[in-house]
Amino acid sequence: MSKVTVAVPDIGGAENVDVIEISVAIGDTVTVDQDLIVLETDKASMEVPCPQVGTVVELLVSVGDKINEGDAILVLETAAVESAPAEAPAAPAAIAEPAAAPAAVSAAAASTASQRIELTIPDLGGADEVTLIELCVEPGTEVAAEDSLLVLETDKASMDVPAPEAGKIIEFKVSVDDKVKEGDVYAVMEVAGAAAPASTAVAEPAVSAPVAAVAPVAAPAAPAAEIELALPDLGGADGVTVIELCVAPGTAVSAEDSLIVLETDKASMDVPAPEDGILVGFKVKEGDTVSEGDLYAVFKPAAASDAVAPAPAAPAPVAAAPVAPVAAPAVSPVSENGAVAVEEETVSNDIYAGPSSRRLARQLGVDLTKVKGTGIRGRITKDDIRSYVKNALQRTEQAPAAKAVTGGAGIPAIPAVDFSQFGDIDMVKLSKIKKVTAANMSRAWLNVPHVTQFDEADITDLEAFRKSMKAEAEKAGIKLTPMPFLIKAVAMALRAEPSFNVSLHHDGEHMVHKNYVHIGIACDTPNGLMVPVLRDADKKGIYQIAREANELIKAARDGKLKPRDMQGGCFTISSLGAMGGTAFTPIVNAPEVAILGVSKAQMKPVWNGQEFVPRNMLPLAVSYDHRAINGADCGRFFTTLVAMIADIRRVLL
Ligand code: CAO
């Protein structure tokens, strides 16, 4: 065992750098390249990797400390036989400057095997130094030829640097936010077979950065004061795609403002305005394929533009009309959902994202102006896009308007309460039926926009008739309560008013009209509320309905209903008449679209046009799903129903 002190490596001359994160704790076993701490200046942050395997035995810095190159960070206990110097300045070697890293282009076979090659930064189109903004893979990753390894960026362009061939990335020699230039070694790669020649190790991006390459050319054909802008050096790339037009025709722009964004499969670049002026119009549109020298816009330099109208006549028929400014992207499938769109906010009109992120966004139909970047300096990463899509999908699933028929509502849960703090309680487990009922009620209540309409039916004559038939019915073994009459009246009212005998199809596109009439009977049972279904009530007589209803109610109370006995209802009747109450608002038993609530009948004085007469009045309530039924439909249905109950002979008509 020996102890090694890990020190701050070369940090590019930066001084008093903040320690913003300690990534390990005392006792941790660490491996080579594992992050130990994170440092940050106002320009960059860097992770300090571990130079060798060991166990952290002492931390010598804390978050908030300011440290410099060579400062001790922590002490490692290693398995090495020979002890390292007490204050070993060994760390720098582990950071960015590997032993014998050649300054120039890649050379084959740097380290262990002859198959290892060093990868160097390719031609940057004349740009001096560019910033490394993303390492696309982890050391140890197997990559295919052309897989992106790095993303580089100037203030005007970003580019992916692809793998020159298939292999395994052994290590990166660079870190995010490093400045790199052509020829810098950035990674060591293990490739199959013999060492690759140096040239194969140099990745050639499809498009080089057009940093100093903007080339407005005076257009001979253009009217005085207007010039046509030509595309700059594209690093030899042909067939580059126009992916964004950044300003609307007629817009005043400043020098260096982005006018269009071009993209190959490996790089994207902004093409900036050459000077202050007015972008008169575009000669290209999004999706066009362009090459160096192509005329892409008509531009009026500020010096020449006194007062140019917002849409001056372009010298050539420019493609101004169909151009959408970048702030109004055409594609946003997520925001097609109204409910979601309301919640969406445009985060930024300046899209700061690399080509691979832009490509992913296009594949997923994501509007990048709405994505918040969490990368360095607010850059949009692929993870940002994925999180955006995930969140959008979750919101869509929760948005009732998005799924008017099948959806739910993301309402906050009722907080948990410990009732025992207020007094003695007993906890009784819910029966399965009660749990199912609770779920069904919540589902119906949250999904169905309910309207409840009230009325009274004069059952004086009905009750007189029922009572006159009771003894006869009893002889036939039938208990004749008001319920069979209500079932028959409802069945015939549904026949007369078929707009109530429907269900919304779950696809949200259709209404299911039913040519059968099955009536659900809400039953209070010892196990909870159950709703057996009496089939074809429109085709049955009162005695048969009464007999079947009694059997179903008994089976419900005895817990003997079969699943089929509870399926297929068109409409439910819930009667609390035997219990009392003047009115209640029943919940629609979805996917049925309406329910009848029956309260306790009472003798009431009713004006017959000449005098008040005592009548037995039955309070009724119809709740209906306002997605499927309009108030006028309910008015018709309810009037028909009340008339049938008041004069039961009407069910024969
Ligand atoms: N007004 C006054 N009296 C009424 C009445 C009314 N609306 N409805 C029934 N009665 C009387 C009956 O006349 C009967 O007495 P008689 O036969 O001697 O005249 C007595 O009350 C008992 O009737 P019942 O309740 O046994 O029979 P029913 O067919 O009317 O009802 C059932 C059966 C299953 C609907 C009922 O027992 C029940 O369980 N209701 C509860 C429904 C429920 O819980 N719904 C959920 C509410 S929230 O949606």
Boltz pocket constraint, residues with backbone or C-beta under 6 A from the ligand:
constraints:
  - pocket:
      binder: B
      contacts: [[A, 480], [A, 481], [A, 482], [A, 483], [A, 484], [A, 521], [A, 522], [A, 523], [A, 524], [A, 525], [A, 529], [A, 553], [A, 573], [A, 574], [A, 575], [A, 576], [A, 577], [A, 578], [A, 586], [A, 587], [A, 598], [A, 599], [A, 600], [A, 601], [A, 602], [A, 618]]
      max_distance: 6.0
